[in-house]
Structure formats: C-alpha cells, structure tokens
Amino acid sequence: MDGLFQEVSIGEMKVRNRFVRSATWDGLADENGEVTEPMLKVYRDLALGGVGLILTGFAFVDKRGKAFAGMLGVDDDSLVPGLSKLAGAVHEEGGKVVLQIAHGGSQGMFKSDTPKEAPSAVEERATHNMPVEMSKEDIERVVAGFAEAARRAKEAGFDGVQIHGAHGYLLSQFLSPYSNVRSDEYGGSIENRARAVFEVYEAIRDNVGPDYPVMIKINTSDFVDVGLTPDESLWVCGKLSEMRMDAIELSGGIAAAGKLSPARTGIDSLEKEGYFREYAKQFKPHLTCPVILVGGLRSLDVIEEIYSEGSADFFSVCRPLISEPNLINRWESGDRKPARCSSCSKCMRLAFVQRGFRCVPFEDLPDT
C-alpha cells in the first residue's frame, strides 16, 4: 500500500512514512543522563533504516523521576548540547526524532537516597516500592519540570516531544485508581485524575508555542483490577484531542499486569499481532488528531489491514527494530517477509545486565 510509505504530517512536522520507532529504553546514557557515543550509533542506525519518526527512550524531567540506571536526562540545561548531538545524528540521516519525556513515579527500579514519589502512598505491586504521596507543591514542581524539559528539547533541535502517560509511570499513576487514591482535586473521578496530565500538556504548550509538535503515549487500559478503563481513557484522549494534542499513541498495561504488560511475548501468529488494535478501532472515530498504534506489530500484511480499516494513522514498533534496524527499508524495497523478531524480549533482559539492546539468543545472555 503506497500510503504507508508516502510523506505525511504530524502537526507541523513532515515525516517520510507512517512508521514510528516506539520509545525504547536502552540504558546507554551516562550516570548523569548524558547522551553517549553508543547511544548516537543506535539512533543513526535507526534513521538509516528508513523509519519515518523515531521516539527516543524516555528522558527524566526530574531527578526523582529517574526510573532506571542509564536513563536519558532532560532535567538540566547542561544536557542540551548532548541532546542536540542526538537530534543532529538523526537529522543527518534524513530522519525525524521526538524526545519522550517522563517521570518514573514509584514504578522505576533506580535506587537513590530520595524516596520515590507518586500520587498516593500505595505500594507498587511489581517493584514493591513504597512511595510518598506528592503534595500540591510537588505536583507543581513536576508540571514545571515537564514544561522546561520540552523547552530544552526544542532548543536542542528535536522535532517534537512525547509525554509519557502510559505503562505505570507517574502520569499513568495519576490516571489510574490502582495507584491514585487521593481525595483532593487530583483524585477520585477521571476528570480529577486526569488533571495532572492536562496541566502538564498546557504548561508544555505555553513553553513551546502552538506549532511545536506535542504528543502523548497513553494506556487504553491498565489491565489490572481497579485500573484505568478503556471508557475513561477514551474520555481523556478526547479531551486531549480537543486541546490540540498533535498525536496520541495508544498502548496499555502496567508492570503489575504481568503478562498483559506492554511488551508481550509469544507473538507467533498474525492473529496475535496488534494487540491494542480493537482499542484503536474504538478510539479513532472520536479523535481529531492522528492515532499511533503500538503493540506486537510484526508484519506488513497486518499493518496494511489496520491502515485500510482506518483504525490508525501511524504504526509504532520497538523490538523488531532492535532485531532489524533496516526493517522499514526492507519492506519498502518489496521484501514483505514479516520481521524476524519473535517477541521473546531477551533483548530487554540484556539491557538490564549490561546496557544496550541487541537481538541475542537466550543462551548468550550474561548471568544476572
């Protein structure tokens, strides 16, 4: 289908096709969150591989929001020169790159002397972290941190920013009754639980102006008991679309959801691909901004099907591009074989034990 490989716009940004590299933590930043040479190579290879838009691995907007060692940082002006190198490396190869900005909340595994913060003092089921409940002043600090992070991204030459509002990190925690049991204006109804997300978006928009692309990644469902529901997520997405969000990436799951967490394994048939497809079909008619679909996309046949039915505008992949950075070029050249990625997620285990991703047989993994 020609439409997948034609130039298209997200807001004021033109991208060369409808394929997106979903944000992927690689653990390659230094201890301060600085860009490193190995990280630059990852992004150069992705741009050379033909993907239209690259979303970076998440970057912390506040040191208390650092989720993992080796996480990229965007919390200080001193990081801008390195971030500029990253944006430049992608642009030199003809690609576009958007910085994903995030606060890890209580779900992150990075150890520090400062207690983790979250909407409420609720133990995180997957990591057993017990956070402190954020005060309104803490929320104001984090909102300002997101806004300043976006300003730095623009200054560094990124083509836009993506707010990480999914997968159980801080903004996702505000949205979810699983982690948000507040009784003030930031808790209770979905209108209140979404308040922090709306405030972050508005503060970013004030800092970067009306034409700079701002996107969000959001859960369609948490897939846990007493979590964010699809109906609630659709309401939030509808409001964000009305507020002129430039694109919404639909995902789902939090760490506590176990096998229903974002990076599912065992995607060994066409029927198992696109596991958030039905949510995209439900959400798309109600949104005026483009929808980016992520989740187990491995074959051009399935992507073409979803595009033809009008359920999504862009298609986001992660693990297939770890295995084959040149995948999009291969598909565009006429080689339609599905991605060789088997969704085993061993590449992600590797990042925890020695930093950096590569497709690797299980037996070659270092001992943890």
N, C-alpha and C positions, 0 to 999 in steps of 0.2 A: 504494500500500500504506500503510494508516494507520499501521502500526507504525513507519515511518521518521520520522514527524512527531509522535509522541507523546513526552511527557516520560519520561525513563528515568534510571537512576542509574549512576554510576561510583563505586564505594565509597560514601562518604557524600555525594557531590556529585550533585545533580539537574541534568540538562541538558534543554533544551526539545525536542530531537530528536536523531537519530542522526548528524547531520552535523558534521564536525570540520574546522576550518581547520588544515591541516598547517603546522608551523613553517616560517616563511619569512623568511630574512634580507633586510632592506630597506635596510641601510646608513644609516639615519636617526638613529642615536644620535650624540651629540657625541663629541669626541676622548677623553673620559674614560669613555664608555659610558653617559652620562646620557640619560634619556628627553627627547625634544624635542616641540614642538608639532606638527610634521608627522607624527611617529610616532603621537601621540594621535589625530589625524584618521583615520589608517589603521585603527586599532582601533575607533574609534567607528563608522566606516562598515561594518566587518565585523559588529559587533554589531547594527547597524540592519538589515543584510541578512538576518538570520534564522538564521545558522549557530549550532548549539547550543553548541559548545565551540570556543574559539579557543586554539590553541597559539602562543605568541609565537615570534618569531625567536630563535635560540639566544643565550643570555647567558653570557659567560665568567665562570667561577668563580675564575680565577687570571689575573693579567695575562700570564703566559707562555702562557696558553691562548687569548689573543685571536687569532682566525683572520683577521679582515678589518677594515679601517677601517670605522667607522660601526657596529660591532657593539655590541649592548646589553651592559651590565655588571651583575654582581650580586656583585662580589668585595669590596665595602666597604659598611659601614653608611651612609655618606654618600649612597649611591644609593637608599636605601629611600624617601625622600619622593617622588622622581620615579617610581619603580616603583609606588608607591601611587596616583599620579595615573593611571597606565596601567590598573591594575586597576579603579580607580573609573570611568574613562571607559567601560569595557565594562559594568560593573555598572549604570551609569546607563541604559544602553540595553537592559537585560534579558538580557545575555549572561553566559557564564561564561568565565573565562580562566585558563590554566595556563602557568606560566613554564617554558620549556625551558632547562635548564642544561647547560653543556658546557665542555669543554676541547678546543681545536683540535688538540693534538698537533703533528705535523710537517706536516700537510696544509695548514694555513692559509697565506694569502698576505700577512698583515700583517707589515711589516718592523719589526724592533726590534733593539736592540743585544744583546739576550739570545738565545743560541742556542735554537732550538726543542727541545722535549723529547719523547721518545717511549719506548715500551717497550724498543726496541733502536736502536742506531745504524745504521739501514737507510735508505738514500736513498729519498725519496718519489718514485715514478716520474713522477707527473703534474706536481709543482711543482719537482722536483729539490732540495728542501730536504734537508739532511743534519742530522739531529737528534743530540743527545747522549742516551745511554742513561740512563734515570732510575734513581737509587739507591732503595733501600727507603725512605729518609727522604723522597725526592721523592714517592714513591707515597703515603706517609702524609700529606704536605702536601696533595696533590691530593684525597685522600679527605676530609680535613678541610674543604677548600675547597668541595667539593660539599655537605657537610653544613651548613656555615654559609650557603651560598647558599640552600639550602632553607629554613633558618630565616628568612632575610631575606625570601624570597618569602611565607612565611606571615605574617610581620609586616606586609608591605606589602599584604596583603589578597587575594593570588592564591588561586584555588580549589584549587590543587594545583601540583605540579611534574612535569615530564617530564625524565628523564635521557636525554641524547643518547648512545646507544650504537651509532650507525649511521654509515654513509657515510664511513668512514675517518678520523674524528676520534679523539681519544685512547682512549676506552674501546673503540671499534671496533678500534683498532690492537692493544690488548691481546688482544682475542678472536681476532685473525687471525694465522695463521702467516706471512702475507705480510709483516707488519711486526713480529711478535713472535718473536724467535729466542733468547729468554732461556733460561738453563739452571737458574734457581732456581725457587722455588715459584710464580712468576708466569709461567712459560713451559713449553713442552712440550705436555703433554696439555691437552685442552679444560677439564678440571677445574681445572688450574693457570691457563690463560689467562683463565678467567672469574673468577678470584679477585678481581681489582681491581673488577670490576663488582659482585660480591656484597658486597664491603667498602663500596663507595660506597652501595649500597642500604641496608645495615644501619646505616651511620653517619647517613644521612638519616633513616631511621625512628626512630633514637634521638633525633634532634634535633626532629622534628616530631610524634612520637606515633603511636599505632596507627591513628587515624581520619583523618588528613590524607591526601588522595589523592596517591599517588606512582605515576607511570607510567614506561615506558621506550619509546624508539624503538630498534629493533634490526634488523640485517641478517638476512634469511633466507639470503642468500648474498652473498659479495663479488664473484662473477663474474670472478675472476682466477685464474690458476694459483696453486696453493698458498695459497688463501684460506680463509676460514671457509666451511664446507659447510652445507647445509640440515640434515643429521643433527646436526651439532654445535650449530647454532643452536637446533634443537628441544630438545636436551638443556638448554641454558641457559635457554630460555624456560620449560621445565617446572619447573626449579628455582626460577626467579623467581616463577612462579605458586604453587608450594608455600610460598614465603616471604611470600605475601600482597601481591605486586605488584598494584596496582589495575587496571591495563590495560597491554596490550602492543601497540604499533603496529608492524606488520610492513612493512619496506621492504627495500632491497637495493642493492648496488653501492657502489663507492668511486671516487674520481676516476680512478684508474689503469685502471678498467674501460672507459673510453672511452664508446662508445655505449650500454653497459649500465649506465652510472652512473645515479643516482637519477632525475633529471629527463629522461626520454627524449623525443625529438621524434618527429614523424610519427605521432601517434595519430589516424589519419584513418578508422578503421572501428571498429564495435562489437567486433570480434574482437581488436583491439589494446588495448582498454581493460582496466584492472585487471590489469596485467602481473605482479603478485605474487599473483594470485587462487589459483593452484594451490598455492602455498605455504600460504596461509591455510587452504585446504581440508585440507591435510596436518596443519597445526599445531593447528587449532581443537579437534579431539576430545581432545587431550592436555592442554588448558589449562583451568583452572577460572576464570580471570579473563577479562574481556572482551577481544576482539581488535578492534583498529582496523586497517583495511586502507587503504593509500595506494597510489598508482601509476596515473596515467593514467585516472582515473575522470572521465568527461565526460557521461554520460547516465543519466537516472533508470531507464531500462529495464535497463541492466546492473547498476546498484546494487540494484534490486529483485530481480533474478535471484540475485545473490550472497547477499543477505539471506535470500531464500526457501530457498536450499540450505543455509543455516546455517553458511556459511564465515566470516562476520564479523559483529560486533555494531554497529560504528560505521564510518563511511566518511569518509576524510580527503582533502581536495582542497586544492590550492595555486594553481596557475596559473589555473584557471577563476575563482577569486575575485579575482584581480588584474584580470582582464578584466571580470568582473561581480560586484561585491561583493553585489549583491542576488539572486544566483542561487538561493539556498535559498528565499527568499520567493517567487520566480517559480515555482519548482517546486511549492511548497505551494499556490499560488493556482490550480493546474490547468494552467499553461503548461508542458508536458512537453518542449518542444524541448531538445535537448542544449545544453550550454554552448557559447558561440560560440568559446571558446578553441580554437586549432588546434595547441597544444603546440609552437609554434615556438621558445619560450624566448628570444625577443628581449627580453622584459621583464627577464630576468635579466642580459642583457648591459648593458641600460640602468643597472641598479643599480651596476655596476662603474664606469661612466664618469661618472655624475652623481648617484648615490644615489637611492633611492626607486624603487618599481615603478610602472609603468603599462603598459597594453596599447598597443603602438606599432608602426606599420609599420616594416619594416627601413630604408626609405629616410629615415625621420625620426630615426634614431639619430644622436647626436653622434659625431664621429670620436674614436677612441681614441688 
